[in-house]
């Protein structure tokens, strides 16, 4: 599990994007990566979201 608390501020840190991108690329294809955060996924994850390898469960869905 990866928890990104206050990821908008993390994105301002040098090398954060490269480190996160590298970490995601190392996850085996048969595995799942669960990322929990309070905000929408960072733009860094847009590609994963576009190709369907990233699912977003927002607050409304969580309440169900």
C-alpha positions, 0 to 999 in steps of 0.5 A: 500500500502506498499512502500519499498524504498531501501529494500536491505538496509532495509534487513540489519536491525535487525528484518526487515525480521520478521516484514515484514513476520508478516505483510504479514501473517496478510493480509486477504485472500480476500485482496490484498497487493501492494508493490512498490519498485525499485528493485526485491522483496527481497528473503523473498518474494520468497515463495509468488512468487513461489505459485503465490500469488505475482505478479511482474510487472517490468519496461518493463511491466510498460512502456506498 
